[in-house]
Amino acid sequence: MTAKRAVIDTNVLISGSLRPGGTAAAVTRWFIRYGRLIFSTETFAELESRLMRSKFDRYVTRAVRQDVLRDLGAVAE
């Protein structure tokens, strides 16, 4: 069986980053474990610019968000 490949919406990835116990995070983890996330340079840049906005500082530290971006970049195509 070939691995499933998916482009996950930026808002879903942000939601999963902010609420690790939520549904969006579970979907993202599933694809990391059993499939493959796909990003273009532009979509990853969009994710980075949105996720690093200061309005998210009260939910998750910048360091954690940078770790999320690093980890997603490492496992994605």
C-alpha positions as CSV (number, residue, x, y, z in Angstrom):
1,M,0.0,0.0,0.0
2,T,1.3,3.5,-0.8
3,A,1.4,6.2,1.8
4,K,-1.5,8.7,1.7
5,R,-0.5,12.2,0.8
6,A,-2.3,15.3,1.9
7,V,-2.2,19.0,1.9
8,I,-3.7,20.1,5.2
9,D,-5.2,23.6,5.4
10,T,-3.1,26.2,7.1
11,N,-6.0,26.9,9.6
12,V,-6.1,23.2,10.6
13,L,-2.4,23.2,11.2
14,I,-2.6,26.3,13.3
15,S,-5.5,25.0,15.3
16,G,-3.6,21.7,15.9
17,S,-0.5,23.7,17.0
18,L,-2.6,25.7,19.5
19,R,-4.7,22.8,20.8
20,P,-2.5,19.7,20.8
21,G,-5.4,17.6,22.3
22,G,-7.9,18.7,19.6
23,T,-9.2,17.1,16.5
24,A,-7.0,19.2,14.1
25,A,-3.9,18.0,16.0
26,A,-5.1,14.4,15.8
27,V,-5.6,14.6,12.0
28,T,-2.2,16.1,11.6
29,R,-0.5,13.4,13.8
30,W,-2.3,10.7,11.8
31,F,-0.9,12.0,8.5
32,I,2.6,12.3,10.0
33,R,2.4,8.7,11.3
34,Y,0.6,7.0,8.4
35,G,0.9,9.3,5.4
36,R,2.8,12.2,4.1
37,L,2.2,16.0,4.5
38,I,2.8,18.0,1.4
39,F,3.7,21.7,1.3
40,S,4.7,24.0,-1.5
41,T,7.2,26.7,-0.6
42,E,4.4,29.2,-0.6
43,T,2.0,27.3,1.6
44,F,4.7,26.6,4.2
45,A,5.6,30.3,4.2
46,E,2.0,31.1,4.7
47,L,1.8,28.8,7.7
48,E,5.0,30.3,9.2
49,S,3.8,33.9,8.8
50,R,0.4,33.1,10.3
51,L,1.6,30.9,13.1
52,M,4.2,33.3,14.3
53,R,1.7,36.2,14.7
54,S,1.8,37.8,18.2
55,K,-1.9,37.2,18.7
56,F,-1.0,33.5,19.4
57,D,1.6,34.4,22.1
58,R,-1.0,33.9,24.8
59,Y,-1.8,30.4,23.7
60,V,1.6,28.9,22.9
61,T,5.1,30.3,23.2
62,R,7.1,31.4,20.1
63,A,9.6,28.7,20.9
64,V,7.0,26.0,20.8
65,R,5.6,27.3,17.5
66,Q,9.1,27.4,16.0
67,D,9.5,23.8,17.1
68,V,6.2,22.9,15.4
69,L,7.4,24.6,12.2
70,R,10.7,22.8,12.3
71,D,9.1,19.4,12.9
72,L,6.5,19.9,10.2
73,G,9.2,21.0,7.8
74,A,11.2,17.9,8.6
75,V,8.4,15.4,8.0
76,A,6.8,17.0,5.0
77,E,7.4,16.8,1.2
